[in-house]
């Protein structure tokens, strides 16, 4: 019909194939570990030969790059779904932010490693992939400002507390609660340090 946009089916198929490749890489990372993802294994998982994979991704780092952006997009979707249960008062809201990220991170250790740890030698995310992490952090900073937390050092400290507990949990008690149960206490200590001393918003 007049005025309809013609579909680019070739581009759609290419996008679907790239999605399938990234999903296969995630499965391998989950089963074998992030560092054990190989182009050959990824290709076999999607029914390709390795040379055919190069028409979609030029290197393993290109796959990691797509996974990095995808991981942060997954987090943004997860965080958005959790907003309905976000408390109104400041301390509870900060505990909520910490818990959402903590639970997302420990649910898939390989994903957390790619998002937050330098575990892949010689890999640096591209500007396009990194943009998704920047967007997530900007959104986090905006929500923290609503509760009177706007200093960069304060935001960095909050991130370090949560990420440190994630790392300790995964390294020392995977699947357990040893560090998970300390999360609320740690965030309350953070709030105390900033003078947010009650469950209400800061003065």
N, C-alpha and C positions, 0 to 999 in steps of 0.2 A: 504493500500500500504506500501511497505517496506520503513522504515525511518519515517513514520508518527507518531506523538505523539498521544497516545491514550487519549481520553478525559476522565476526571474524572467527570462523570455526577452527581454522588452523591455530590461531593464537589461543583459543579456548582449550584445544587439545594439548597444546604445549604447556599451558598453565596447569592443566590437570595432571600431566605427566610429571612436572616439577613437584607438584603437591604430593604425588605418589612416592617420588624419590625421597623427599624430605621425611614423609611418614615412615618409610622403610628405614631411613637412617636413625630416626628416633627409636624404632623398635630394636635395632641393633645396639644402640647406645644403652637402652634399658637392659637388654639381655647380656651384653658383653662388656659394657663400659664405654665411655665416650672416646677414649684413646684407641679403642679396638675397632672403631668404624673404618672399614676399608671400601674403596671404590668397587672392588670386585664383589664383595659381599652385598653392597647396596644394589649393584647391577643385577646380581643373581636374585635378589629379593623381589625385584620388579620385573623379572623375566627378560632382562637385557644382557647384552655382552658389554664389558667395560668400555670398549671404544664408542659404543652408542651413547653411553652415559655422558661422554664429553661434549655431545651436542647440546646438553642441558646445563652441565656444570663442568668448568674447565679443570677443576682440581678438588681435592678433598676439602681444602680450606674454603672453597666456594660453597660446598655443601654445609660446612660449619657456619658460614656466614648466613645462609638462608635459615638454618636452625636457630641461630642467635636471634635474628629478627622475629622468627616465629615464636620463640620462647617468650619474648617480651610481649608480643601480641596476645599470647595465651594468658599471660599474667594480667594484662589489662582487661581482658574479657572476664577472668576469674574475679578480679577486684570489683569490676562493675556489677557483677551478679551478687556480690556480697554487700553492696551499698544499702540494700533494703533493710538490713539489720544493723546499720551503723548507728551507734548511740549518739545522742545530742550533746551530752556533757563532755568536757574536754578529756579528763583522765580516761574515762571509759572508751572514748573515741580513739585515743592513742593506743590503748590496749587492743582495740579492734584492728587498727591498721597493722600493728605488729603481728597479731595472730593470723590475719589473712595472708600476709607474706610468708610467715613461718610455715604455715600448713601447706601452702603452695610449694614452697621450696623443698620441704622434707618428703613430699609425695613422690618426687622424681629426682633423685640425687644427681644423675647425669645432666639433667636440664639445669639444675642449680649450678653445677660446676661450670657449664658453658656461660651462663648468665653472669656469674659473680666471681668466679675464680679463674686465674690464669693457668689452667691445667693443660691447654693445648699449645705445644711449642710453636712459635712463629705464626700464631693466629692473632690477627687484629680485626675486629669487625669493620666492615665498610661503613661509610658515612650513612648510607641508606639503611643498613641494618641497625646501626647504632641509634638512629633517630627514634626507633620504637622504645628504646630504654630511656632516652632523654624525655620523651613524652610521658612515660610512666613516672619518672622522677619529678617532672614539673607538676604533674597532677598531684602527686604526694605532697610536694612542698606547698601547693595551694591549699590543700586540705589542712595541713599543719598550721598554716597562717591563720586559719579560722579560729584556732585555739591559742593564738598568741605566740606561736613558735615560728619565728621567721629568720633567726640568725643562721648563717650557713654552718657554723661550728655546731650549733645545736642539732640541726638536721643531720649533719655528718655523724654526730654521736649517736643519735637514734638509729641510724642505719647500721652503724658499727655494732651496737648492742644486739640488734635483731639478727644481723648476719652472723655475728660471732656465736650466738646461741644456736643458730641453724647449723653452722659448721661443727660445733661441739657435739650436737645431737647426732649428726650423720656420722661423725668420726668415732664416737665412743658408745653410742647407744642407739644404733639404727633400728627404727621400728618401735622404740621405747618412748619414755616420757621424762627421762632424767632432767634434760634441759628444757623441754617443753613446759614442764610445770613451773619453771623459774621465770618464764617470760613475763607474766603479769607483774611479778615482784620487781623485775628489772625495770619495766616501764614505769611503775610507781616511783621507784628511786629516781628515775630520770625526771619525772614530773615534780618530785619533791625538790630536786636540785634547781629547777626553774621557778620554783615558788608557786606551782599549781598544786595547792595543798588540800583542795577539797574536790569532790566529784563535780562541782560546778565549773563554769568557765573561769579562766584566770581573771584577776582584777585588772 
